[in-house]
Amino acid sequence: MLKDTLLYLARNQQLQNFTVQNGAARRIARRFVAGEALNEAVEATRVLNRRGIQAALDHLGENVTDEKEARAAANAYIAAIDLIKQSSIDANISVKLTALGLDISQNLCEENLHAILGRANSYPIFVCVDMEGSDYTEKTIDITLRMHQKFEHVGTVIQSYLYRSKKDVEQLITNGVRVRLVKGAYKEPHPIAYQSKSDVDYNYMLLMKMLLARGNFPAIASHDQAILDAARKFV
Ligand SMILES: Cc1cc2nc3c(=O)[nH]c(=O)nc-3n(C[C@H](O)[C@H](O)[C@H](O)COP(=O)(O)OP(=O)(O)OC[C@H]3O[C@@H](n4cnc5c(N)ncnc54)[C@H](O)[C@@H]3O)c2cc1C
């Protein structure tokens, strides 16, 4: 239920505006989002850095249908990269390919991503390509692998609810691409994805061990205490 609500919020601009303007909604969103303006994000990051924690900055929104919006999103990501450098904070950024125009044209999306990675690599600041719904899985992995041949500081996300993920993790490990492992935030159907928490968790543990043993600086992204305890025990 919470998953559905958050996905709906992310896709609905009117509701996003409501979320940042309405006090109660804002408090709920704060559980998931540290700050909606770049300056706020920098301050939130400083607090985390003082506790020895690195932050990931994300520009909210996905599935743009207009080229101008896609280019504006790319510029927002580049501004965030510059600000990370200027503020000397310890942070990386996460980008969504559909925010960069993947639904409009793959060329446009890759052009935007190339510009972001060019700037990020010059500092260098790590960029993680978020994983979205399963319609985008193949393209996200292909684009990340191709960009990684030119830009070392790019990685992507693998979702443990997808049956295909073991093969994808193998391929990313072989190519030295950094992986953030998550359970998956979208609603995916039975033919391609595990449906029960126990199956998703079991696969998470399996993929986590592969990545911790042989991966390039993997990120174990979960709020699940059992998973976090198992990761600590494994390393
Ligand atoms: C850093 C990061 C990046 C992510 N990137 C992606 C991505 O690119 N693509 C994608 O599909 N998904 C992404 N996700 C979301 C992920 O797929 C899961 O939907 C989400 O993390 C919830 O799963 P869980 O591993 O925390 O375990 P769950 O089994 O869902 O939850 C375990 C416990 O944690 C609690 N919990 C769950 N969520 C939160 C929360 N936000 N805050 C506090 N407690 C919580 C639950 O109440 C439960 O008790 C990301 C998550 C994180 C943390």
The ligand as an SDF file (V2000), in Angstrom:
LIG
                    3D

 53 58  0  0  0  0  0  0  0  0999 V2000
   19.3170    3.8650   -0.9330 C   0  0  0  0  0  0  0  0  0  0  0  0
   18.1440    3.2110   -1.6260 C   0  0  0  0  0  0  0  0  0  0  0  0
   18.0480    3.2780   -3.0070 C   0  0  0  0  0  0  0  0  0  0  0  0
   16.9850    2.6400   -3.6690 C   0  0  0  0  0  0  0  0  0  0  0  0
   16.9470    2.6420   -5.0440 N   0  0  0  0  0  0  0  0  0  0  0  0
   15.9820    1.9360   -5.6850 C   0  0  0  0  0  0  0  0  0  0  0  0
   15.9720    1.8120   -7.1050 C   0  0  0  0  0  0  0  0  0  0  0  0
   16.8060    2.3760   -7.8280 O   0  0  0  0  0  0  0  0  0  0  0  0
   14.9940    1.0580   -7.6760 N   0  0  0  0  0  0  0  0  0  0  0  0
   14.0410    0.4160   -6.9310 C   0  0  0  0  0  0  0  0  0  0  0  0
   13.1980   -0.3000   -7.5120 O   0  0  0  0  0  0  0  0  0  0  0  0
   14.0070    0.5460   -5.5910 N   0  0  0  0  0  0  0  0  0  0  0  0
   14.9420    1.2830   -4.9510 C   0  0  0  0  0  0  0  0  0  0  0  0
   14.9060    1.3820   -3.5840 N   0  0  0  0  0  0  0  0  0  0  0  0
   13.7300    0.8910   -2.8490 C   0  0  0  0  0  0  0  0  0  0  0  0
   13.8170   -0.6060   -2.5530 C   0  0  0  0  0  0  0  0  0  0  0  0
   13.6340   -1.3440   -3.7200 O   0  0  0  0  0  0  0  0  0  0  0  0
   12.7290   -1.0180   -1.5420 C   0  0  0  0  0  0  0  0  0  0  0  0
   11.4560   -0.7670   -2.0930 O   0  0  0  0  0  0  0  0  0  0  0  0
   12.7900   -0.3170   -0.2050 C   0  0  0  0  0  0  0  0  0  0  0  0
   14.1320   -0.1190    0.1910 O   0  0  0  0  0  0  0  0  0  0  0  0
   12.0840   -1.1410    0.8640 C   0  0  0  0  0  0  0  0  0  0  0  0
   12.6900   -2.4110    0.9700 O   0  0  0  0  0  0  0  0  0  0  0  0
   13.6050   -2.8850    2.2210 P   0  0  0  0  0  0  0  0  0  0  0  0
   14.8340   -3.5230    1.6730 O   0  0  0  0  0  0  0  0  0  0  0  0
   13.8750   -1.7260    3.1110 O   0  0  0  0  0  0  0  0  0  0  0  0
   12.8040   -4.0190    2.9300 O   0  0  0  0  0  0  0  0  0  0  0  0
   11.2630   -4.2210    3.3130 P   0  0  0  0  0  0  0  0  0  0  0  0
   11.0970   -5.6920    3.4580 O   0  0  0  0  0  0  0  0  0  0  0  0
   10.3600   -3.4950    2.3670 O   0  0  0  0  0  0  0  0  0  0  0  0
   11.1680   -3.4990    4.7060 O   0  0  0  0  0  0  0  0  0  0  0  0
   11.9070   -3.9650    5.8320 C   0  0  0  0  0  0  0  0  0  0  0  0
   11.6170   -3.0690    7.0090 C   0  0  0  0  0  0  0  0  0  0  0  0
   12.0650   -1.7160    6.7650 O   0  0  0  0  0  0  0  0  0  0  0  0
   10.9820   -0.7830    6.9310 C   0  0  0  0  0  0  0  0  0  0  0  0
   11.0920    0.2060    5.8720 N   0  0  0  0  0  0  0  0  0  0  0  0
   10.8180    0.0130    4.5630 C   0  0  0  0  0  0  0  0  0  0  0  0
   11.0490    1.1510    3.8630 N   0  0  0  0  0  0  0  0  0  0  0  0
   11.4650    2.0750    4.7620 C   0  0  0  0  0  0  0  0  0  0  0  0
   11.8690    3.4350    4.6660 C   0  0  0  0  0  0  0  0  0  0  0  0
   11.8770    4.0690    3.5020 N   0  0  0  0  0  0  0  0  0  0  0  0
   12.2380    4.0730    5.7950 N   0  0  0  0  0  0  0  0  0  0  0  0
   12.2470    3.4420    6.9800 C   0  0  0  0  0  0  0  0  0  0  0  0
   11.8930    2.1460    7.1400 N   0  0  0  0  0  0  0  0  0  0  0  0
   11.4970    1.4720    6.0550 C   0  0  0  0  0  0  0  0  0  0  0  0
    9.7170   -1.5930    6.7810 C   0  0  0  0  0  0  0  0  0  0  0  0
    8.6740   -1.0170    7.5410 O   0  0  0  0  0  0  0  0  0  0  0  0
   10.1300   -2.9600    7.3240 C   0  0  0  0  0  0  0  0  0  0  0  0
    9.9960   -3.0190    8.7200 O   0  0  0  0  0  0  0  0  0  0  0  0
   15.9660    1.9880   -2.9090 C   0  0  0  0  0  0  0  0  0  0  0  0
   16.0740    1.9460   -1.5200 C   0  0  0  0  0  0  0  0  0  0  0  0
   17.1330    2.5210   -0.8610 C   0  0  0  0  0  0  0  0  0  0  0  0
   17.2160    2.4400    0.6430 C   0  0  0  0  0  0  0  0  0  0  0  0
  1  2  1  0
  2  3  1  0
  2 52  2  0
  3  4  2  0
  4  5  1  0
  4 50  1  0
  5  6  2  0
  6  7  1  0
  6 13  1  0
  7  8  2  0
  7  9  1  0
  9 10  1  0
 10 11  2  0
 10 12  1  0
 12 13  2  0
 13 14  1  0
 14 15  1  0
 14 50  1  0
 15 16  1  0
 16 17  1  0
 16 18  1  0
 18 19  1  0
 18 20  1  0
 20 21  1  0
 20 22  1  0
 22 23  1  0
 23 24  1  0
 24 25  2  0
 24 26  1  0
 24 27  1  0
 27 28  1  0
 28 29  2  0
 28 30  1  0
 28 31  1  0
 31 32  1  0
 32 33  1  0
 33 34  1  0
 33 48  1  0
 34 35  1  0
 35 36  1  0
 35 46  1  0
 36 37  1  0
 36 45  1  0
 37 38  2  0
 38 39  1  0
 39 40  1  0
 39 45  2  0
 40 41  1  0
 40 42  2  0
 42 43  1  0
 43 44  2  0
 44 45  1  0
 46 47  1  0
 46 48  1  0
 48 49  1  0
 50 51  2  0
 51 52  1  0
 52 53  1  0
M  END
$$$$
